[in-house]
Amino acid sequence: MRIAVDAMGGDHAPVVEVEGAVAAAREFGIAVTLVGDQARVEQELSKHDCKGLDIIVRHASEVVGMHDSASDAIRKKKDSSIRVAFELVKIDEAVAVVSAGNSGATMAAGMFVLKRLAGIERPAIAQIFPTLRGNALVLDVGGNVDCKPVHLVQFAIMGEVYARYAMGIEKPRVGLLSNGEEESKGNELTRETSSILKQVSFDYAGYVEGRDIFYGTTDVVVCDGFVGNVVLKLSEGLAEAIGKMLKEEIKKSFLSQIGYLLSRRAFINFKKKVDYAEYGGAPLLGINGVGMICHGGSNAKAIKNAIRFAHEYARKGVNQRMAEKLGENVAVYMQQRDSAGSLVAD
């Protein structure tokens, strides 16, 4: 079960991609193919002890930049590291792709090369959030800024399956992000989506508010990509700001510094819990394969963990489970679509 890593994506490529791949191969015994400029990747590999590790390099002559449009990247850069990585999955030379590159291009490449799962109209980017009760999965966090109810219903089904089989939650509770818990709240999109989700065969908890995400009241939180991306960026910024605020307060007095030394372990554990690198990347749900989208500024630890999660995702056959769940519920939202023109997807 080989993982294809886009070695040229991200702000620090190929340094962190190579370091992360070596760490994943050494610690977890995962076979890795590094896709990118062969000379640069092999030069970086020479800095590490790779003896006994199953790491190979696949040359790709082009790189998709962070400012390239997704469509142009796929049509014009056919030998880009992102596209070549997904081609390896298509021809069964890899089971998953990990990329810290252009997220729009990564999503487009996954859809173009591997196509979508049956029953899925728009793939979604999911993100694991730490909560008081464990972890919660939020989707979509940026793949689709304009959604219709049928899309959110599909996100909910995919999220429930991922939480159950990839995250190990026995009976995931699914919530729909809104501006209040009351059924009278929300907008046309959330109200129509909620009416459909009540008929889907899983534990639907209704509306949840933004603060509920971190309390862990539900295991899966569904929203459109515009709202989800705001939630994601706000959470990342808040975690970073809290860390800096705490450092500033601790430096202000000798007693605070003594208190820090006494509670240092708690601070370390907290930092680890909110560190995005611990979660690796965001799974791209809905494509007919496995893709992990990492933060552009990912470090080697994040790449290593993304490879680990991608390997687990593929090993557990989560996509097959999603296809089965979608098949069970397709009649529900198809019936709603036929009876309400506003549910028709683009």
TAMO-V855593 format. One record per helix or strand of 2 or more residues. SS is the DSSP state (~ for helix, > for strand). FROM is the first residue (numbers start at 1). TO is the last residue. If there is no record, write none. Layout:
BEGIN
ss={SS:SS}
from={FROM:FROM}
to={TO:TO}
END
This chain:
BEGIN
ss={>:~:>:~:>:~:~:>:~:>:>:~:>:~:>:~:>:~:~:~:~:>:>:~:~:~}
from={3:15:32:38:55:70:81:96:103:124:134:149:173:188:203:212:220:225:254:264:276:282:291:300:318:341}
to={6:28:36:45:59:76:90:99:114:131:139:165:177:197:208:215:222:251:262:274:279:285:293:315:339:343}
END
